[in-house]
Amino acid sequence: MRFTLGQEERLKSKKLIGKLYEEGKSIKVFPLRMVYVPAKQEMKFPVQVGVSVPKRNFKKAADRNRIKRLLREVYRKEKQVVYDGVKEPYVFMISYIAKDEWKYADLEHKMKKLLTLFLAETSKDEK
């Protein structure tokens, strides 16, 4: 498997994002929050992901963009865990909820925890 995060793997559909926040389930591992929902349509990849950083916490666009770039990079390196664990396609959004910027190594550790918690939740839902 290639460790890339291509256009098809990114969540961009406004309909899906709306559905995600209306019907989705949420899990948290501070400073990250994931909202997820099973995808109904067939997708090329088992998961589509989006990242968000609230303007309320980071006023400067440069700060928000840096954190989004870090989140995408951390997810890109850890996505193999999710790809191996999910049985049906999912759509999820990862939000950064802290008020200050965390270091890359700490974010990497928290992302691993978040993704394993996601797999535990989805396997519990499938049973």
ZAMARGU-4260 file (C-alpha; in steps of 0.2 Angstrom, whole numbers, plus 5000, padded with zeros to 4 digits):
<rodrens>
0) 5000/5000/5000 | 5006/5017/4996 | 5006/5030/5010 | 4998/5044/5000 | 4983/5054/5003
5) 4975/5057/4986 | 4961/5067/4980 | 4949/5052/4980 | 4953/5049/4999 | 4949/5067/5004
10) 4931/5072/5009 | 4925/5086/4999 | 4906/5083/4996 | 4895/5096/5004 | 4881/5083/5005
15) 4892/5070/5014 | 4899/5083/5026 | 4881/5089/5030 | 4875/5071/5033 | 4891/5068/5043
20) 4887/5082/5056 | 4868/5078/5056 | 4869/5059/5058 | 4887/5055/5063 | 4894/5048/5079
25) 4908/5056/5088 | 4923/5050/5098 | 4937/5061/5106 | 4955/5059/5111 | 4960/5076/5116
30) 4965/5087/5106 | 4956/5077/5092 | 4938/5074/5089 | 4932/5062/5075 | 4914/5062/5068
35) 4910/5047/5057 | 4896/5039/5048 | 4896/5023/5036 | 4895/5028/5018 | 4881/5021/5008
40) 4889/5023/4990 | 4903/5013/4983 | 4920/5021/4985 | 4936/5017/4977 | 4944/5018/4995
45) 4937/5011/5011 | 4938/5028/5020 | 4936/5047/5015 | 4943/5059/5028 | 4942/5078/5030
50) 4951/5089/5043 | 4946/5105/5051 | 4952/5118/5063 | 4940/5130/5070 | 4943/5149/5067
55) 4937/5152/5084 | 4952/5144/5092 | 4965/5150/5079 | 4962/5167/5071 | 4976/5167/5059
60) 4973/5157/5043 | 4992/5153/5043 | 4990/5144/5060 | 4975/5135/5054 | 4983/5129/5038
65) 4998/5123/5047 | 4988/5112/5059 | 4978/5105/5045 | 4994/5101/5036 | 5000/5092/5052
70) 4984/5082/5054 | 4984/5076/5036 | 5002/5071/5037 | 4999/5061/5054 | 4983/5053/5047
75) 4993/5049/5031 | 5006/5039/5040 | 4993/5030/5052 | 4979/5026/5039 | 4985/5008/5036
80) 4977/5004/5053 | 4960/5009/5048 | 4962/5002/5030 | 4966/4985/5038 | 4952/4986/5051
85) 4936/4992/5042 | 4924/4980/5034 | 4913/4993/5025 | 4917/5011/5019 | 4916/5026/5031
90) 4917/5044/5030 | 4924/5054/5044 | 4930/5072/5049 | 4944/5074/5061 | 4943/5091/5070
95) 4957/5099/5081 | 4949/5105/5097 | 4964/5112/5107 | 4967/5130/5109 | 4986/5129/5107
100) 4997/5120/5094 | 5003/5103/5099 | 5020/5095/5093 | 5020/5083/5079 | 5025/5068/5090
105) 5011/5071/5102 | 4998/5073/5088 | 5005/5056/5080 | 5002/5047/5097 | 4985/5054/5099
110) 4980/5050/5081 | 4985/5032/5084 | 4974/5031/5099 | 4960/5040/5090 | 4960/5027/5075
115) 4961/5012/5087 | 4946/5019/5096 | 4937/5021/5080 | 4940/5003/5075 | 4934/4997/5092
120) 4918/5008/5090 | 4914/5002/5073 | 4918/4984/5077 | 4906/4985/5091 | 4893/4993/5080
125) 4894/4979/5067 | 4890/4966/5080
</rodrens>
